[in-house]
Structure formats: structure tokens, C-alpha cells
Amino acid sequence: MLDQANRTFICSVVFIDLVGYSKKPVGEQIRLKTSLTNNLSEAIKDIPVNDRIILDTGDGAALSFLGDPEDALFTTLSLREAMVRENQTSTQIEEAGDDAVRMGINLGPVKLVKDINGHPNIIGDGINVAQRIMSFARPGQIVVSRSYYDVVSNLASEYAKLFTYEGSRTDKHVREHEIYVVGHNEGAMKKARDSMRDRTATTSTNVKRTASAASPTGTATVTLTIPNFVQDKKKLTIVAGTLAAVVALLGFLVATKKGDVPAPATAPAVATAPASTPPHPAPVEAPAAAPVASVADSKAEAAKADAAKADAAKAAGPAVHAKAEPQKADAAKGAPASAPSAPSVPPATLIFAIQPWGEVVVNGKPGGVSPPIKSLKLAPGKYRIEIKNTTFPVHVENVDVKSRDELTIRHRFQ
């Protein structure tokens, strides 16, 4: 985890506060803190250590989940259930406020740094907003931000039933936040447990493999690597520079070709070469202006030939013009009609269901980060879709979409 210091992550942050903690006697504070520690340890036991960072805030805790966004929801629901098991219902907790916690969840950017003791710490807007969202909650409540709601409510229909919109709130910095309160729904809790169980089952093999490849003390290490999308950008820059050089060269050749216009075939000066012209090319020491002068002479001879042809046409009389007019008419009859403009083709729609998040690249061009983006409109055709996450291998899909198609791309990084 320390190897990833000074990196920025988009992750779910949970801020927990013990209500009225500072007003209680020291013995009561110790009891409350011990209860919170035990219940929290039980709630996060199935979440891999490298996917979470826990900070002690004195009267509570701040948790940053670097993996699935459901981890934050499962942890807060489990913690609230533990409170209910301690001989109180959630309604009584909200009304009395005794031995209660209030929790806020936000999805946003945080930076992983080292504190004064060399331990991992998190800073940034993600944890700041989580603390302010938590301040709007009543004792026993779980409140989430709009960014977290937009992601989790689209993962499963059971999750969407959990949230109730509470409106907009303004913090002490005059910043508005749209908040949602997490209700009590057995179906959502079961879905969260099943998701956690599935994730644990799929990652257990990877965890064992990492442990076997770790140091003799059994501590796994994380290697900091350059993200793939950064390497791709470097390659694109090189390709773009090469294409620009090719375009410049082609433009120079076209301009040179236009200046070097060959003389007409009927020009007598071009048809027969002078007797004095040698059969071999001029020596290398010849002046650079010589070819230009020869081109100018050819143009002059061509102009004289055109003038001679014009005089001959005048002498031919109206018969030549009479013959030319039917030919022009026949040519006009044979000319094809202008093709009508092609009708616009309705685009296709790509729908993304990426967990926890990923950068979408379409045919090498960035398409945004999902979430928050949910779909892209594309013209019919074949595309290479890349889904990138800084800590996982790139997921690639090749699709062939037609007009009005709706194709869903699902992927979970793990």
C-alpha cells in the first residue's frame, strides 16, 4: 500500500461519527470506541486489505475503499445492523441518539500520501465531501452524495430502492450538496451480502497466489507501474508527429507538381528536340536556374501554339462552331445528374456497466470515464472498445454496431 503513495484514486469514502462522543465521560468514550472498533472490524473482514484504508478520527473513523463501490454500502449497512443487534432498533437510535453513529458516503477523488509516522493517509475532495455529507445526517442515519447515488443505484434494482432523496443542503463553505438517505431494505442487504460473497470467492485464488509470491514474512507488495493509457498517449503522439511530417511532404510535392506543368502535345517546340541538345542530362555543375528557364521557354512555346490554333479556328469560319455545338449538347445529355445528398443514418448506442470505474477508449480516442458516463452515440461500423483502470489489466472488446443498435458492455475489474 505504501508503494502507491502520491497517487490519486476515484474511490468511495465513508465518514463515521460517534454522536455526542466528546460530551461523555472517559470510561463511556472507551466503551463506545471499543464497540465501534469491534463492529467495524467485523463489517470489513471480507474486504481485501489492499482495497481499503482506515483512518482514526478520534470521535469516529474515515474509510476509503479503492475497489467496488458496494464495499462502502455493505460496510455501513453491516455497521447499522450491529447497532440494531445491541438491543435497540434503528428507529429508537434515530430518536434517542444514544450510542448512535451517523455516517456519510461520497464518491470522489482522494490522494494517497504518507503521514508523519510513514503510515498511509488520504487527503482530497473525496474525504472532505464525505465529512460534510455526514454532518447532514441525524443519529443512526446513513446519508450519501449525489455522485455515489448515481453509481450505486444503477448497479442493481435492489440498491435503487434503498435511497430516498432529501433535497439540497449547503455546508459552511456555501457549497451545495444533493443528499440521499439510505433506508432499511432486506433485499438490498441480501444483494450486498451476495455481491461480497461472490467477490470474495473470485478473489480468494488471487490472494493466495499473491501471498505465495510475497516476501518470507508473508507480506504482499504492490508494484507501481505506469498506467497503460499514459503509454498509449505517448504512442499516439509519435504517430501524430509522423503523420504531420508525411502530410507536409505531400503538400510540398503537390505544390511542385502544379508549378511544373508539361507543355501540350501539339506544341512543335516540345514535339521535336533541338538538334544541338545532347542525349545525356546536363552536368551536375549546371546552374540551378536552368531547369526553371527551360520550363518558362516551354510555356512560351505553348502560348504561341495556342495563339496559332486560335487564328486557325477563326479562319475555319462558322462551320467549326456549328459542328462543336451538337457535340456540346451530346456531352450535356450524357452527363450524369448530380447525386442526391446521402440521408443521415441514425447512430447506435453503447451502454456501459463498468465496476468500479474505467476509462473508455474508442478506436484509440478517449470517450470519458464510466461512471459517471453511462452511454455513447456512435455511427454504424466496427469499433475497438478499451476499458482501462490504473490498477488492473485493460479490458478490450471489438464490436460491430448497426444503426439504432443498443449494445451493453459490462465489465468488473478485479
N, C-alpha and C positions, 0 to 999 in steps of 0.2 A: 504493500500500500504506500510506503514511503517513497518508492521509486516513481510514483505518479505525481509527486509534489509539483506545484506550479502549473497544473493542468486545469482546464475549465471543463466542467461537465454540465449537461442538462439533466437534472435529476429531481426526484420527489423528496421534499424536505418536510419533516414532521416536527412541530414545536409543541412541547408538553409543559404545562404549568400546574403546579400544586396550588390550589386555591387557598388563600389565607395562610400560606406557609410561614411567612415572616412574623405573623402575629401570635404564633403558637409557642408554647414552652419548648425548650431544647429537647426534652425527653419525647415530646409529641412529634417534633420535627424528625428525630431519629426514626421513630416508628413509621411515619409517613414515607420517609425516604427509603427505608428498607422495604416497605411494601411495594413502592413504585419500582424499585430495582428488581425485586423478585418477579413481579408480574411482567415487567418489560423483558427480562431475560427469557421468560417462558414464551412470550409472544414472538420473539425474533430468533428462536433457536433453530428454525429451519431455513433461515436466510444465510447464504454463504458470507463468511467474514469479509471477503474482498468486495462484497456488494453493499457494504454498509459502513457508515462512520457515525459513532455515538459521542456526543459532547455533553458533559455535565454542566448545567447552567446554574447550579445551586438550588433553586426552587423548582427544578424540573429537568428537562433534557431536550436536546436537539438531535434529530436523527436524519441523516442523509442517505437515501437509497439510490445506488448507482445502477441498479438492474431494472426489473419490471416495476412499472408504476403501481401495480396492485400490491406490492410489498408494503407500501405506506398504508393503504386501506386495510389490509389484513392485520397489520400491527395495531392500528388504532381500534379496530373492531374487537380484536382479541383483548386489548387492554381494558376496554369498556366492559366486556363480558366478565373479566376477572373482578372488576369492581362490583358487578351485579352479584357475583358469587359470594362476595363478602357481606351477605345478609342485608343487602339494600337493593332496591330496584332502581333502574335508571331514572325514573320519574322522581323518586324521593331524593336522589342525588342532586338533580337539577333544582329541586325546590329548596332543599336544606343547605346545600353547598358544603356539607361536612365531608371530610376525607375524599373530596372530589378533585378531579383534574379536568382541565379544559385543553383541547387540542386543536391545532391548526395545520392544514396541509397545503403546500404550494408546489407547483411545478415550475422550475426556473433555473437560471444559471448559477453555479457556485464554483469557486476556485479552491482547489485542494492545496493547502500550504502546511508548513511546519510551525508549531508554536514554540514558545521559549524553551520548552523541555525537549524539543525534537520530535514531538508526537504529531500525528496528523490532525489538522484542523480545517474547518471550512469557513469561507467568507464569501460575500457577494449578495446580489439582489435576491437570489432564491431563498436564502435563510432569513433575510430582512423582511421580506413579504410574508413568509410563514409566521414570523413572530407577530406581525401586525394583524394578520388574519386571525391568529389565535386570540388576540386581545378583544376581538368582537364576539367571542364565544361566551356562553354562560356556563356555570359549573356543570360538568357532566356532558357537555356538548362537544361534537366534532364539526368543525367548520372548514370548508375547502375553498380555494380560489377558483376563479373562472378558468384559468389555464389548466388546472388539474381536472376540473369537471369536464372540460371539452375532451380531454384524452380518455379518462376512465369511463365516462358514460357511454362512449362508443365501443367499448371493448365487449360488453355483454348487456343484454336487456335487463338482467337481474341487477346490475350495478346502476343502471339508469333509474330504477325505482327507488334507490336509496336517497337521492338528493332532492332537497326542497329549496327553491330559490328564495332567498331572504332579502334581496334588494342590494342597493349600493351603499357602502359605508366610506366615510372619509377619515383618514388617520391624522395624526398630529402634524404630519408634513404636508397636509392638504392634498393628499393623493387618494384618489377614489379606488375602491376595490369592490367588485361584484362577488358576493359570497353565497355559498350553498351549505345548508345544514344536512349532515348525514343522519338519516333516520334509522329505525330498527326494522330490519327485514331478514327473516331466516333464510330466504332463498339466496340473497346476496352473500350472506355469511357462508352458506354451504358452497356457493360458487367460488368464493375466495379461498376456502379451505381446499377445494378440489384443484384449483389452479396452483396453489402452493404445493400440494402433494405431487401433481404432475411435474412441476418444475424441479422439485427435489429428486424425483425418480429419474428424470432425464439428465440431471447434472451430477448425480452421485458417481457415475463412471468417470466423468472428467475430474471430479475432486480426487478420487482415488489415484488416478493417473498422475495428477499434479503432485500429490503427496509423495508418491514413489519416486518422482524425479526431483524432489526437493533436496535441501541440504540434509546432512546426517541428523540434525536436531529435529527434523520433521517440519521445518518452517518453509512454506512455499514462497517463491519470489516472483515478482512481476517485472517483465522487461519492458522498458519504454521504447516504443518504435515510432517511426514517422508514419502518420496516417496515410492510407493508400490514396485518398483523394488529393493530398498535397503532392504526392509523386505524379499523379495524373496531370495536375495543373502544370508541373514542370515540363512534362512531355508535350502537352498542348502548346505551351509557349514556344518550344523548339519547332514543332510542326508549323505553327503560325508564322514564325520568322522565315522558315524555308519557303512557305507558300508566297509570302510577300516578296522574297527575292525572285522567285520564278515569275510572278506577275510583272515585276519591274523589268525583267529581261524580255518578256514577251512584248510589253509595251514599247521598249526600245526597238525591237525587231520590226514591229508593225509600223512605227514611225519611219524607220529607214526604208522599208518596203514601199511606203507611199511616195517617198521622195525619189525613188529610183524607178520611174515609170518607163517601160520599154516603148520604143518607137513603133508606130503602126507598120504592119507587114507590107503595105503598099508604098511606103516611103522608099524612093530609089536609093537614098543615102545609106539606109540600113540593109537593103536587099543585096547590094554589092559592096564589098570591102575595097578600099583603095589599093592600087597595085603596090604602093610603097609600104603598106602595113606588113610588118614581119609576122610570120606564122606563130612565133612564140610570144609569151607575155613580156611586158616591159621589164627591165631590170629593177631590182629592189631599190636602187638609188634614185629612181624616178620621183619627182615631187609629188606630195600627197594631193595637190590640187588637180593633177592631170585627169584622174577619173571624173571629177566633177565637171571639168571643162568638156570632156567627151560627151557626157550626158547632156550638157547645155547645147552642144552642137547638134546632137540627135534631135533634141526638142525643136531647135530652129528649123532643121530639115523637115521635121514632121509638120511644122506650121506652114512651110512653103508648099508641101504636098497637099495639105488641106485646102489652101487657097487655090491651088490648081484645080482641085476637084470641084470647088465651088464655081469656078469660072466655067468648067465643062458642063456643070449642071444648068447654069444659066443659058448656055448655048444650046443645050438639048431641047429647050422650049417646054411648053405646057404638056407635051406628051409624057414626059417623065413624071411630072406631078400627077397627071391623070392615072398613070399606072400605079403610083405609090399610094394614092388614096384608097383604092379597093384593098390593097394589101394591109393597110392600117385597119380598115373596117373588119377584114377577116381576122386579124390578130385580136381586135377588140372582142369579136364574137367568141373566139376560142379561149379568152382569158377566164379563168375560174372566178366565181363570185367570192367576195370576201367571206371568210369563215366566221360564223357567229361566235360570240364570246362563250366560253365554256361555263355552264352553270356551276354555282358554288356547291361543294359537296359537304353535307353535314359532318361534323367531326365525330370521332369516337371518344369515349370517356374511360380513363384508367382510374380505378378506385384503389386507394392504398389502406392497408390494415397492418401497420408496422409496429412491432413491440420490441423494446420500449420506445425507440425512435430510430430514425435513419435518414441519411441524406439521399435524395432521389436524383439520379443522373440518367438522362435520356439521350442516347446516342452521343455520349460524351459531353452533353451540355447540362449544367446544374438545373434541377427543377424544383428545388426547395427542400425543406425538412419536414418529414411526416412522423408524428404530428408536429405542428398544427395542421398542415395541409392535408386534405382528405382525397382530392381528385385532381386530375389534369385532363385538359382537352387536347387531343392530338388528331392530325389529319390521318386518313386511312393509309396504312402502309406497315412496313416491318420496322421494329424498334428493338434496341438492346437496352434493357432497363437494369440499372445497377443500384442496389440499396447498400449504403455504406454507414458503418458505425465505427467510431475511432478505436473501439476495444475489441472488435470482432471481425472475422473474415467477411469479405464483400459477398453479397448475395446477388446473383445475376440471373435474369430471365430474358429470353428472346420471345417477343410476341409479334403476331401478325393481326392487326386490327382492321376492321372494316367500318364503313360509315354507320353511325348510330350504335356501334357495339358498346357494351359496358362490361369491362373486364376488371376483376378484382385481383390485386396482387397482395398476398398475405405472407408475412414472414416474421418470425420471432428470433431475435438474436439471443443466443445462449451458449 
